[in-house]
Amino acid sequence: MSLCQRNGVEPPAAALERIERMLEFTLAYTRPDGTFPAIGDADDGSLLDLERRTPRSHRALLAAGATLFGRSDLKAAAPTFGAANLWWLGPAALSAYDAIPDKAEPVGSRAFTDGGFFVMRGEGRHLVVSGPGRGPAAHLHHDLLSFECWADGTAYVLDPGTYGYSGSREWRNRFRSTASHNTVVVDDHEQTRLLDDPSLFPVESDGAARFTLRRWEVGDDLDRFDGEHTGYTRLPEPVVHRRQIWFHKGQGVWVIRDALVGEGTHTVRGFLHLAPLGVRLESEAPWVVRVTGAASDLVIAWSPEPGLSVTVGEGWLSQHYGAIQAAPVVTYQKRGVVPMVITFVLAPVAIGGAVDADGLLRWARALA
């Protein structure tokens, strides 16, 4: 678009509209600190880096968009123009950027149904749910109903990333696997089978894993996501995984309910992959895990269920392409006859602060 304008070519109106809509998605998807969730494949390499970019930051892109479209909401999310934009767009664009008011209404919760992203936002809060309609394929991972959670300046629950494409098929598949995402595994099966295929992006062919959005609501005080997938219906005793998420904006907390519906007895394991932060198991009745961030703690509390267990172990995180590090992972597990329901709360609190886990869980159980 910039090249067109600099050479006297008027971009087609349809292209301008599409680019502006892409920027609106980027605005909603980007966290308040300018970083963004890394869902699916990601390669952050750059042939020519015109400035020292902050990894996983969209602020330069939003600043360029603010300049090209004169939008104050994009500028408010990108408080500096950036050296790369100055090199690319020139001094006149910097003057145009400076002239745009930098005050805008807060970015709210929003669903991008076609792309499969559902964003829940509030003051100091950001959560993204993955629900691509066609199921895992190509650059997508086995992450149906997975999510990332950010609060008070800290990304607590993370997608582990990509790590690499071609260096190791074992590691490639590990980072794409269901167990490497913040979702549920049934009987140690993948949502979609990992094919024995020499290509980098094999696509499973039986078409079993399909996401359905049952409900999406954005309210003044409460947002609601309700979705399910059919990846486990190919099992001899089929199971559907349904996940509901409520976001209470006033309290700044989320409730997540996993429902497994189908036939037979199954082992259900859910995973929460965490940033490399301090993590401790605080209680077993109810199960409570505390994660310490920069400005707050994230308390994760599970509704008491017979046979439910929660453990804190070690997993893997790749925050940049080709890089890998150890990071904590929380696993919650239960074996039993379906239907089965597991409910937990994500509650940011002051560092070291007390939390009324029982009260939060009573409220969570009352949600319909």
matplotlib code that plots the C-alpha trace (Angstrom):
import matplotlib.pyplot as plt

x = [0.0, 2.8, 4.6, 1.5, 1.0, 4.6, 4.4, 1.1, -0.9, -4.3, -4.8, -8.1, -10.8, -11.3, -7.6, -7.7, -10.7, -9.1, -5.9, -7.8, -9.7, -6.4, -5.2, -8.4, -7.7, -4.1, -5.3, -7.6, -5.2, -2.3, -2.0, -1.9, 1.9, 2.2, 3.1, 0.9, 0.1, 2.0, -0.7, 0.2, 3.4, 5.6, 9.0, 10.3, 13.4, 14.1, 16.4, 17.0, 16.1, 16.0, 15.6, 16.1, 12.6, 10.9, 10.2, 6.6, 5.5, 3.0, 3.5, 5.5, 2.8, 0.0, 1.9, 2.2, -1.5, -2.4, -0.4, -1.9, -5.5, -5.4, -6.8, -6.3, -7.2, -4.2, -1.9, -3.0, -1.8, 1.5, 2.9, 6.0, 6.5, 9.6, 12.8, 11.7, 8.6, 10.7, 13.0, 10.1, 7.5, 9.6, 9.5, 6.2, 4.6, 6.1, 4.5, 1.2, 1.5, 2.3, -0.8, -3.2, -4.8, -3.5, -6.6, -9.2, -11.8, -10.4, -10.2, -13.0, -13.6, -14.2, -14.7, -13.0, -15.0, -13.6, -10.1, -10.9, -9.8, -11.9, -10.5, -11.6, -10.3, -10.7, -8.6, -5.2, -6.6, -6.3, -7.2, -7.3, -9.0, -8.2, -11.1, -10.2, -13.3, -11.6, -9.5, -5.7, -3.9, -0.8, 0.6, -2.0, -1.2, -3.4, -4.7, -8.5, -9.9, -6.4, -5.9, -3.3, -3.8, -2.1, -2.8, -1.2, 1.8, 2.6, 1.9, 1.1, -0.4, 1.4, 1.3, 4.7, 5.5, 7.0, 10.7, 11.6, 10.3, 12.9, 15.7, 13.9, 10.6, 10.3, 10.5, 8.4, 5.6, 6.1, 5.5, 2.5, 0.9, -2.2, -0.3, 1.9, -1.2, -3.5, -6.3, -7.5, -6.1, -8.4, -6.7, -3.4, -4.8, -4.1, -7.0, -5.9, -3.5, 0.1, 0.8, 4.0, 4.7, 8.0, 6.6, 6.8, 3.1, 1.3, -2.5, -4.5, -7.1, -10.0, -11.6, -12.6, -11.5, -14.0, -14.6, -18.1, -18.9, -22.0, -22.1, -20.3, -21.5, -19.9, -21.7, -21.0, -19.9, -19.6, -18.3, -18.9, -17.3, -18.7, -17.2, -16.6, -14.6, -15.1, -11.4, -12.0, -15.2, -12.9, -12.2, -13.9, -15.9, -16.3, -16.0, -16.7, -14.7, -16.7, -15.1, -16.9, -15.1, -16.6, -14.8, -16.0, -14.7, -15.4, -13.4, -10.9, -11.2, -11.9, -13.8, -13.1, -15.3, -14.3, -17.1, -16.4, -19.5, -19.9, -19.5, -17.4, -14.6, -11.7, -8.6, -8.8, -5.7, -5.7, -2.5, -1.6, 1.8, 3.2, 5.8, 9.2, 7.9, 7.8, 5.0, 3.9, 1.1, -0.6, -3.4, -5.0, -8.4, -9.3, -6.5, -4.8, -1.7, -0.1, 2.1, 4.0, 4.3, 5.8, 3.0, 0.5, 0.0, -2.2, -4.1, -5.6, -8.2, -10.1, -13.6, -13.3, -14.1, -13.6, -10.6, -9.2, -5.4, -3.2, 0.6, 3.3, 5.9, 8.3, 7.6, 9.2, 8.8, 10.1, 9.7, 11.8, 12.2, 15.1, 15.3, 14.0, 13.9, 12.4, 9.2, 6.6, 3.5, 0.4, -1.5, -4.9, -6.2, -9.2, -10.3, -13.9, -17.1, -18.3, -20.1, -17.4, -17.0, -13.8, -14.0, -11.3, -10.7, -8.0, -7.8, -5.0, -4.4, -1.8, 1.6, 1.3, -2.3, -5.1, -7.8, -11.2, -10.9, -14.0, -16.1, -14.8, -15.5, -19.1, -19.6, -18.1, -20.4, -23.4, -22.7, -25.0]
y = [0.0, 2.4, 1.6, 2.3, 5.7, 6.7, 5.9, 7.6, 4.4, 4.4, 1.0, -0.7, 0.1, -3.5, -4.0, -0.9, -2.3, -5.7, -4.2, -2.1, -5.1, -7.0, -4.1, -4.3, -8.0, -7.1, -4.5, -6.9, -9.8, -7.6, -7.5, -4.1, -4.3, -4.6, -8.3, -10.9, -14.6, -17.1, -19.5, -21.8, -21.7, -18.7, -17.7, -14.4, -14.2, -11.0, -10.5, -6.9, -5.6, -1.8, -1.4, -3.6, -5.1, -6.2, -9.9, -10.7, -7.1, -5.6, -2.0, -1.0, -2.5, -0.7, 2.6, 2.2, 1.4, 4.4, 6.6, 5.1, 5.2, 8.1, 6.0, 7.1, 3.6, 2.1, 4.9, 4.5, 0.8, 1.9, 4.9, 5.3, 5.5, 3.5, 3.6, 1.0, 3.0, 6.2, 4.4, 2.9, 5.6, 8.7, 12.0, 13.1, 9.9, 10.6, 14.1, 12.5, 10.0, 12.8, 14.7, 11.8, 12.0, 9.2, 8.8, 6.1, 4.0, 0.8, -2.2, -4.6, -8.3, -9.5, -12.7, -13.4, -16.5, -17.1, -17.0, -19.0, -16.5, -15.3, -12.4, -11.6, -8.2, -6.0, -3.6, -5.2, -8.5, -10.4, -14.0, -15.5, -18.8, -20.9, -22.3, -22.7, -23.9, -26.5, -28.1, -28.5, -28.3, -26.9, -24.1, -24.8, -26.8, -29.3, -26.5, -26.6, -24.9, -23.9, -20.4, -17.9, -15.7, -12.4, -10.2, -7.1, -7.1, -10.8, -13.5, -16.4, -19.2, -19.5, -21.4, -23.1, -21.9, -23.5, -24.1, -25.3, -26.8, -29.1, -29.7, -32.6, -34.3, -35.4, -31.9, -30.5, -32.9, -32.4, -28.6, -29.2, -31.9, -31.6, -32.1, -29.1, -26.8, -25.5, -27.9, -31.5, -34.9, -38.0, -41.4, -40.0, -39.4, -36.4, -34.2, -35.0, -37.8, -36.9, -38.5, -40.3, -37.9, -36.5, -33.1, -30.2, -29.6, -32.9, -32.6, -35.4, -36.8, -38.3, -34.9, -35.9, -32.8, -30.0, -27.0, -25.6, -22.3, -22.9, -19.4, -16.1, -13.2, -9.9, -8.1, -5.1, -7.3, -10.8, -12.3, -15.9, -18.3, -21.8, -24.1, -27.8, -30.1, -33.6, -34.7, -37.6, -38.9, -41.2, -43.2, -46.6, -45.0, -41.4, -38.3, -34.6, -32.0, -28.9, -25.8, -22.9, -19.7, -16.9, -13.6, -11.4, -7.9, -6.3, -9.0, -9.6, -13.4, -16.2, -19.4, -22.4, -25.5, -28.6, -31.0, -34.4, -36.0, -39.3, -43.0, -45.2, -44.7, -42.4, -40.8, -37.0, -34.8, -31.0, -28.9, -25.4, -24.4, -21.5, -18.8, -19.4, -18.0, -19.1, -21.7, -23.7, -26.0, -24.2, -26.5, -29.9, -29.3, -27.6, -27.9, -24.5, -23.4, -20.0, -18.4, -15.3, -12.6, -9.1, -7.2, -9.9, -13.5, -15.8, -18.2, -21.2, -23.1, -26.3, -27.2, -30.3, -33.5, -37.1, -38.5, -35.2, -34.7, -31.7, -31.7, -29.2, -30.5, -29.3, -28.7, -26.8, -23.3, -21.7, -17.9, -17.5, -19.6, -22.1, -21.4, -23.7, -23.5, -25.4, -24.0, -25.2, -27.0, -27.8, -31.0, -31.8, -35.4, -37.5, -41.0, -41.8, -42.4, -39.6, -37.3, -35.6, -32.0, -30.2, -26.5, -24.2, -20.4, -18.1, -15.3, -12.6, -11.2, -9.0, -10.7, -12.9, -11.8, -14.1, -15.4, -16.7, -19.8, -21.4, -18.3, -18.1, -21.8, -21.4, -18.6, -20.7, -23.6, -21.4, -20.3, -21.9]
z = [0.0, 0.9, -2.4, -4.3, -2.7, -3.1, -6.9, -7.5, -7.8, -6.0, -4.2, -4.9, -2.4, -1.7, -0.8, 1.5, 3.3, 3.7, 5.0, 7.5, 8.7, 9.1, 11.3, 13.4, 14.0, 14.9, 17.4, 19.2, 19.1, 20.5, 24.3, 26.0, 26.2, 22.4, 22.4, 20.8, 21.3, 19.2, 18.1, 15.3, 13.3, 13.7, 12.2, 13.6, 11.3, 9.4, 6.4, 7.3, 10.8, 10.5, 14.3, 17.3, 17.3, 20.5, 19.9, 19.3, 19.2, 16.7, 17.7, 14.6, 12.4, 14.3, 14.1, 10.4, 10.2, 12.3, 9.9, 6.7, 7.9, 10.4, 13.2, 16.8, 18.2, 16.3, 17.5, 21.1, 20.9, 19.4, 21.4, 19.2, 15.5, 15.3, 13.3, 10.8, 9.9, 9.6, 7.1, 5.2, 5.3, 5.6, 7.7, 6.3, 7.7, 11.1, 11.0, 10.1, 12.9, 15.4, 14.3, 15.1, 18.6, 20.7, 22.8, 22.0, 23.6, 25.2, 22.9, 23.8, 23.4, 19.9, 17.9, 14.6, 13.7, 10.2, 11.4, 14.6, 17.2, 20.2, 22.2, 25.8, 27.0, 30.0, 32.0, 32.3, 31.0, 27.7, 26.8, 23.3, 22.5, 19.4, 17.4, 13.6, 11.9, 9.6, 12.3, 12.3, 9.0, 7.4, 9.7, 12.4, 15.4, 17.4, 19.6, 19.3, 22.4, 23.6, 25.0, 26.1, 29.2, 30.0, 33.0, 34.6, 32.3, 32.4, 29.9, 32.3, 30.2, 26.8, 23.6, 23.6, 20.1, 17.0, 17.7, 14.2, 11.0, 9.6, 12.1, 13.9, 13.0, 16.6, 18.0, 15.2, 16.1, 19.8, 19.5, 17.2, 19.5, 21.5, 24.8, 24.0, 24.1, 26.7, 26.0, 26.8, 25.7, 25.9, 26.3, 25.1, 21.6, 19.4, 18.4, 14.9, 14.0, 13.3, 9.9, 9.1, 6.3, 5.1, 4.4, 7.0, 7.2, 6.8, 6.8, 8.5, 6.1, 8.1, 8.8, 12.3, 14.2, 13.6, 15.7, 16.3, 18.0, 20.2, 21.7, 21.9, 23.9, 24.9, 27.8, 30.0, 32.9, 31.5, 28.3, 27.3, 24.9, 24.3, 21.7, 21.0, 18.7, 17.4, 17.2, 19.7, 18.0, 15.9, 19.1, 19.6, 22.3, 20.9, 22.9, 22.2, 24.1, 24.9, 26.6, 28.1, 29.2, 31.1, 31.7, 34.6, 33.7, 37.1, 39.0, 36.1, 36.4, 34.1, 34.6, 32.3, 32.2, 30.3, 29.5, 27.9, 26.5, 24.8, 25.6, 27.9, 30.5, 29.6, 31.0, 30.5, 30.9, 30.6, 30.3, 31.2, 29.8, 31.8, 31.2, 33.0, 36.3, 39.9, 40.3, 43.4, 44.3, 47.1, 48.1, 47.4, 48.8, 46.6, 44.1, 43.9, 41.9, 42.3, 39.5, 40.4, 37.7, 37.5, 39.1, 40.3, 40.9, 38.9, 41.1, 39.4, 41.4, 40.5, 41.6, 43.8, 41.8, 43.0, 41.3, 40.1, 40.5, 39.7, 39.3, 38.4, 36.1, 33.4, 29.7, 26.8, 25.5, 22.3, 22.4, 19.3, 16.2, 16.8, 20.5, 23.3, 27.1, 30.0, 31.4, 34.0, 32.9, 35.1, 34.3, 35.7, 35.2, 35.9, 34.8, 34.8, 32.9, 30.6, 30.7, 32.8, 33.9, 35.1, 36.2, 37.2, 37.7, 36.6, 39.1, 39.0, 42.5, 44.3, 44.7, 47.8, 48.3, 49.6, 47.3, 48.2, 46.1, 47.6, 46.9, 43.3, 42.7, 44.1, 41.7, 38.9, 39.6, 39.5, 35.9, 33.3]

ax = plt.figure().add_subplot(projection="3d")
ax.plot(x, y, z, "-o")
ax.set_aspect("equal")
plt.show()
